[in-house]
């Protein structure tokens, strides 16, 4: 279906579909949580709700206890690749 589109156009199309699916997923997730049930059986699967406790690390607070040298020793840089679909403008056409 998308084979006749350019790589960029296929990416943009799938990106939009992904956003739609994520919205549907989040709405269903919320609906499941709102039931208050731990398990919800279906015909083909079972939705299982688990509660877990997370520990968060407050980097801003931690930095207030460290010297600039200690912060620098704990700092690393990473390269992150990001691809974002962007509609063409008339000039770019």
N, C-alpha and C positions, 0 to 999 in steps of 0.2 A: 504494500500500500504506500509506504513512504520511499520505496526504492527509486522512484523517479525524481525525488527532490535532492537538492544539494545537501552536502554534509551539514552546513550551517542551518538550512531550513529544517532538516530532520531533527537536529538538536533543539531548535526553537519549538517545534511541534511537540516533541516528547517532553520538553521542559514545562510547557503549558499543561499537558496531560498530568504530569507529575504533581503540579500544584493542585489540580482538581482532585486527584486521588488522595493526596495528603489531607485536603479539607474534608473529604468524605470519611477517611480513616479517623481523623480527630473527632468528628461528630459521632461516629459509631463508638469510639473509645469512651467518649463522655457519656453516651447513652448506657453503655455497659456499666461504667462506674456508678452512674446514678441509680442503678437497680439495687445496689448494696449487696448483691450476691457475690459469693466467691467463685462459683462456677455457673455457667450458662450453657446447657447442652443444646446442640443443634443436630441436624440430620447427618452432617458430614464432619463436624468438629465440635470441640468444646472450648468456650472462652473461659480462661482461668485468670482470676484477678489475684495478684500478689502485692503485698505491701512490703516495702523495704525501707530501711532507714539509711539515709545518706549523711556522710560527714563532708562538709564543705570547708575548703581552705580559703581564708581571707588574705589574699596576697597583699592588699593595701595595708592591712593591720600588721602583717608580718614584717613588711618593709619598715614600719615605724620602729621596730625593735632592732634593725640591722643598720650597719654603717654603709656608706656608699660603696666601699670596697667589697663588703660581704654581698651586697646586692649584685654587684658586677660579677662576682665569682659564681653566683647562682643563676646568672642570666645566659641564655643561649638564643641564637637567631636561627630561624627556619625559613625555608622558601616554601610558599604555598601557591599552588596553581589554581586559578579561578577562571572558569569559563562561564560567561553570561550571555544569553541571547539578547540581541539588540535589533530593533526594527530599523531598516534602512530609511534614510531620508531621501528626498528628491535629489539632492546634490550627490549622494552616494550611489544612487541608482545606476 
